[in-house]
Amino acid sequence: MTAAAFFMRPVARARRFLDWWISELSEGMATTARGSPAWKVMFLRRDKGCEVYVRTGSRAELVGTSQAGSEPPLQELRRGFGSRKITPAQIVLRLQPSEVVQTRLTVPGAARDALEPILRNQIERLAPWPAEKALFAYEVTVANESGTLEVALAVAGRSLVEGLVAELDNLGCAPGVVDYGTDVDAEPRFNLLPGRPEETRRSGRLLVSLVGILLVVCLVAGAVGTIGLMGSKRELSALSLKLEELRARASADLPSQANVRRQRRQAWLAAEKLAQPSMAIMLEALSRALPDDAWLNRLEVEQGIARLSGYAINAAALIAPIEAAGHFTDVQFSAPTTRTEGDNQESFTITAKIVPGRKLN
């Protein structure tokens, strides 16, 4: 065994240790970002207020019904917890599904690192609010073998969410999580609220601490490497020069690679926008097609299919004008129409495929 090979052993050990440590740090940061305290209080939205639930262990108990944030159930809530502090991260505001636009999108797998800006650009096409007046959350549900991602997207009006959060904040129960659903036992999968400042500061402190630990480890590894390489300075110098060349070459290549990725992303976004129907045009065409004696109480759009629910004097007469609008195909009832007892109104549920690329006449 040569002297150089003998002294290179500590360097190899230090490199293996650094690789392991960086892997552990990355996993730790990802785990910290994903983890959140289990909810203890839930405000479940109903037609005229909220049902207030408290969870102890795995059991959720209804403590009262809040009419627009009234005090009685909140007093019961405070008595139930006593002096124990409830953080915003442990309080959930769950909206009704009808208050949220839900849809699914298919995006290329290469766009995983840029999903948020891609989805933000699609808000005005998918929801009835401008991007600056909407809050959204998403979840990658399926990663297909073809290299595409199935993404579940939820969009809500900013004024609704922030108004409810401000009302609860004034009562001392500001939620840290806002999602949607009807089942109190379901764990939150989305959070429509943007990140709070204290959470950002906490993440920043964690990052600084981890970087500090990494620097200490690097210093220790550097000292070990220096001791081990005292007899092979020439080999170390040659290795350093090689590393500098690689860094310079990588730095020269990065801008061009970033430009190529940006151009591909922009081209993909343009193609997707052309292939998808315009939500604003679809809503205008639908409002023109429906007669004055019909109205909607629910509208869902998913995968290019609109689902309409509401009431009309003659539900059977709605199919023809919707088809004649030219913006929908395969218009049909997805459930039997029913007439309210003692009333001349019929409830209906209609599904129709939206024709993309059509303009208003």
C-alpha positions in Angstrom: 0.0 0.0 0.0 1.4 3.4 -1.0 1.6 6.4 1.4 -0.9 8.3 -0.7 -3.5 5.5 -0.6 -3.0 5.3 3.2 -3.6 9.0 3.7 -6.5 9.1 1.4 -8.5 6.7 3.7 -9.6 9.4 6.1 -10.7 11.6 3.2 -12.9 8.8 1.9 -14.4 8.2 5.3 -15.1 12.0 5.7 -16.8 12.1 2.3 -19.0 9.1 3.2 -19.9 10.8 6.5 -20.7 14.1 4.8 -23.0 12.3 2.3 -24.8 10.5 5.1 -25.2 13.7 7.2 -26.5 15.8 4.3 -29.1 13.0 3.5 -30.2 13.0 7.2 -30.5 16.8 7.2 -32.6 16.8 4.1 -34.9 14.1 5.5 -35.2 16.0 8.8 -36.1 19.2 7.1 -38.7 17.5 4.9 -40.2 15.8 8.0 -40.4 19.0 10.0 -42.1 20.8 7.1 -44.6 18.0 6.7 -45.4 17.5 10.3 -48.0 19.5 12.1 -49.8 19.2 15.4 -53.0 17.1 15.5 -56.1 19.3 15.5 -57.9 19.8 18.8 -60.7 22.2 17.8 -62.7 22.2 14.6 -65.2 24.7 13.3 -67.3 22.8 10.8 -69.3 25.1 8.5 -73.0 24.6 8.2 -75.7 26.7 6.5 -76.2 29.1 9.4 -72.9 29.1 11.3 -70.5 26.5 12.5 -70.6 23.3 14.6 -67.8 23.5 17.2 -66.0 20.2 17.9 -63.3 19.4 20.4 -61.1 16.3 20.0 -59.6 14.4 22.9 -57.4 11.6 21.8 -59.2 10.0 18.8 -62.7 11.1 19.8 -64.3 14.3 18.5 -67.1 15.8 20.6 -69.7 18.4 19.5 -69.7 21.2 22.1 -72.2 23.5 20.4 -73.3 25.4 17.3 -71.9 28.8 16.7 -74.3 31.3 14.9 -71.8 33.5 13.1 -69.2 33.0 15.9 -71.5 33.5 18.9 -69.9 33.3 22.3 -71.8 30.4 24.1 -70.0 27.5 22.4 -66.7 29.3 22.6 -67.2 29.7 26.4 -67.8 25.9 26.6 -64.7 25.4 24.5 -62.5 27.5 26.9 -63.9 25.7 30.0 -63.2 22.3 28.4 -59.5 23.2 27.8 -59.0 25.1 31.0 -55.5 26.6 31.2 -54.1 24.5 28.3 -53.1 26.6 25.4 -54.4 25.9 21.9 -52.2 27.0 19.1 -53.6 28.1 15.7 -52.1 25.0 14.1 -54.4 22.9 16.3 -57.6 24.8 15.2 -59.2 23.8 11.9 -61.9 25.7 10.0 -63.6 23.3 7.6 -65.6 24.9 4.8 -68.6 23.3 3.0 -67.6 21.6 -0.3 -70.1 24.0 -2.1 -67.9 26.9 -1.0 -64.8 25.5 -2.8 -64.1 24.9 -6.5 -62.6 21.4 -6.8 -60.9 20.0 -9.9 -58.2 17.7 -11.0 -55.4 18.4 -13.4 -52.8 16.3 -15.2 -49.4 17.9 -15.5 -46.0 16.6 -16.7 -43.8 15.1 -14.0 -41.0 17.5 -14.9 -43.2 20.3 -13.6 -43.3 18.9 -10.0 -40.9 21.6 -8.7 -42.9 24.4 -10.3 -46.5 23.2 -9.5 -47.5 26.3 -7.4 -46.8 28.9 -10.1 -48.3 26.7 -12.7 -51.5 26.2 -10.7 -51.7 29.9 -9.8 -51.7 30.8 -13.6 -54.7 28.4 -14.0 -56.8 30.0 -11.2 -58.8 32.4 -13.4 -59.6 29.7 -15.9 -60.7 27.2 -13.3 -62.5 29.3 -10.7 -64.8 32.4 -10.8 -62.3 34.6 -8.9 -59.2 36.5 -10.1 -56.0 35.0 -8.9 -55.4 37.8 -6.4 -58.9 37.3 -4.9 -58.5 33.5 -4.5 -56.8 31.1 -2.2 -55.8 27.6 -3.3 -54.2 24.4 -2.1 -53.3 21.2 -4.0 -52.2 17.7 -3.6 -50.4 15.3 -6.0 -52.6 12.2 -5.8 -51.0 10.0 -8.5 -47.6 9.8 -10.2 -48.3 7.9 -13.5 -45.7 5.6 -15.2 -46.1 7.8 -18.3 -44.3 10.6 -16.4 -47.4 12.7 -15.6 -48.8 13.8 -12.3 -52.5 13.8 -11.2 -53.1 16.9 -9.1 -56.2 17.6 -6.9 -56.8 21.4 -6.7 -59.1 23.3 -4.3 -59.8 27.0 -4.8 -61.8 29.3 -2.5 -62.7 33.0 -2.4 -60.1 35.0 -0.4 -62.8 37.3 1.1 -64.8 34.4 2.4 -61.8 32.6 4.0 -60.2 35.8 5.5 -63.5 37.1 6.7 -64.2 33.9 8.7 -60.7 33.7 10.0 -60.8 37.3 11.2 -64.1 36.7 12.9 -62.7 33.7 14.8 -59.5 35.6 15.5 -61.5 38.3 17.2 -63.1 35.6 19.5 -59.6 34.3 20.4 -59.8 31.1 18.2 -57.9 32.0 15.1 -57.5 28.8 12.9 -54.2 27.8 11.4 -55.7 25.4 8.9 -58.6 26.0 6.5 -59.8 23.1 4.4 -63.2 21.7 3.2 -65.4 18.7 3.8 -68.4 17.3 5.7 -66.7 14.6 7.8 -65.4 15.8 11.2 -63.3 12.6 11.6 -61.3 13.2 8.3 -57.8 14.6 8.8 -57.0 17.9 6.9 -55.3 17.2 3.6 -55.3 20.8 2.3 -54.6 24.2 3.9 -56.1 27.1 2.0 -54.4 29.6 4.3 -51.0 31.1 3.2 -48.0 30.6 5.5 -48.1 32.7 8.7 -45.2 34.9 9.7 -44.4 33.0 12.9 -44.2 29.8 10.9 -41.8 31.4 8.4 -39.6 32.6 11.2 -39.6 29.2 12.9 -38.6 27.5 9.6 -35.9 30.1 9.1 -34.5 29.4 12.6 -34.5 25.7 11.9 -32.7 26.2 8.6 -30.0 28.4 10.2 -29.5 25.8 13.0 -29.1 23.0 10.5 -26.7 25.0 8.3 -24.7 25.8 11.5 -24.5 22.1 12.3 -23.5 21.3 8.8 -20.7 23.9 8.9 -19.4 22.4 12.2 -19.4 19.0 10.6 -17.6 20.3 7.5 -14.9 21.9 9.8 -14.4 18.7 11.6 -14.2 16.7 8.4 -11.8 19.3 7.0 -9.5 18.9 10.0 -9.5 15.1 9.6 -8.8 15.4 5.9 -6.0 17.9 6.5 -4.3 15.5 9.0 -4.7 12.6 6.6 -3.4 14.5 3.6 -0.2 15.9 5.1 1.8 13.4 3.1 0.0 14.0 -0.2 -0.3 17.8 -0.7 0.3 17.5 -4.5 -2.6 15.1 -4.9 -4.9 17.4 -2.9 -3.9 20.4 -5.0 -4.6 18.6 -8.2 -8.0 17.5 -6.9 -8.9 21.1 -5.8 -8.0 22.4 -9.3 -10.2 19.7 -10.9 -13.1 20.6 -8.6 -12.7 24.3 -9.5 -12.9 23.4 -13.2 -16.1 21.4 -12.6 -17.7 24.2 -10.6 -16.9 26.8 -13.3 -18.2 24.5 -16.0 -21.4 23.8 -14.0 -21.9 27.5 -13.4 -21.6 28.2 -17.1 -24.1 25.5 -18.0 -26.8 26.5 -15.3 -28.2 29.6 -17.0 -28.8 27.9 -20.3 -30.4 24.9 -18.7 -32.7 27.2 -16.7 -33.7 29.0 -19.9 -34.5 25.8 -21.6 -36.7 24.6 -18.6 -38.4 28.0 -18.5 -39.2 27.9 -22.3 -40.5 24.4 -22.0 -42.7 25.3 -19.0 -44.1 28.4 -20.8 -44.8 26.3 -24.0 -46.6 23.7 -21.9 -48.7 26.3 -20.1 -49.7 27.9 -23.4 -50.7 24.5 -24.8 -52.7 23.6 -21.7 -54.5 26.9 -21.7 -55.6 26.5 -25.4 -56.8 22.9 -24.7 -58.9 23.8 -21.7 -62.3 25.6 -21.8 -62.5 29.1 -20.4 -64.4 29.2 -17.1 -65.6 32.8 -17.7 -67.0 32.0 -21.2 -68.6 28.8 -19.9 -70.4 30.7 -17.1 -71.6 33.4 -19.4 -72.9 30.9 -22.0 -74.7 29.0 -19.2 -76.3 32.2 -17.8 -77.6 33.0 -21.3 -79.0 29.5 -21.9 -80.9 29.1 -18.6 -84.4 30.7 -18.5 -85.4 33.2 -15.9 -87.5 30.6 -14.0 -84.4 28.4 -13.4 -81.6 29.0 -11.0 -78.5 27.1 -9.7 -77.5 26.4 -6.2 -74.4 24.3 -7.1 -71.9 24.2 -10.0 -68.9 21.8 -10.2 -66.4 21.6 -13.0 -64.0 18.6 -13.2 -62.0 17.2 -16.1 -63.9 19.4 -18.6 -67.4 18.2 -17.3 -69.8 20.7 -15.7 -72.3 19.4 -13.1 -75.3 21.7 -12.5 -77.8 21.4 -9.6 -80.8 23.7 -9.0 -84.5 24.3 -9.4 -86.7 25.1 -12.3 -90.4 25.3 -13.2 -89.9 22.8 -16.0 -86.6 21.0 -15.6 -87.1 18.9 -18.8 -87.1 22.1 -20.9 -83.5 23.0 -19.8 -81.7 20.4 -21.9 -82.5 21.9 -25.3 -81.3 25.6 -24.6 -78.1 24.4 -23.0 -77.3 22.2 -26.0 -78.3 25.0 -28.4 -75.8 27.4 -26.7 -73.0 25.6 -28.6 -70.7 25.5 -25.6 -71.8 22.1 -24.2 -72.2 18.5 -25.5 -73.7 15.3 -24.0 -76.2 17.3 -21.9 -78.2 14.9 -19.8 -79.8 14.4 -16.4 -77.5 12.6 -14.0 -80.3 12.1 -11.4 -84.1 12.0 -11.6 -85.9 15.3 -11.3 -88.1 15.7 -8.2 -90.9 18.2 -7.4 -91.1 19.8 -4.0 -94.3 18.9 -2.2 -96.7 21.9 -2.2 -94.5 23.8 -4.7 -94.4 24.0 -8.5 -90.6 23.8 -8.6 -88.5 20.8 -9.8 -85.0 20.0 -8.6 -82.6 18.8 -11.2 -79.0 17.7 -11.7 -77.5 18.0 -15.2 -74.1 17.0 -16.5 -72.6 18.4 -19.7 -69.2 18.3 -21.4 -67.7 21.8 -22.0 -66.5 22.5 -25.5 -63.0 24.1 -25.3 -62.0 27.0 -27.6 -65.5 28.3 -28.2 -66.1 32.1 -28.2 -69.2 34.0 -27.2 -71.4 35.2 -30.1 
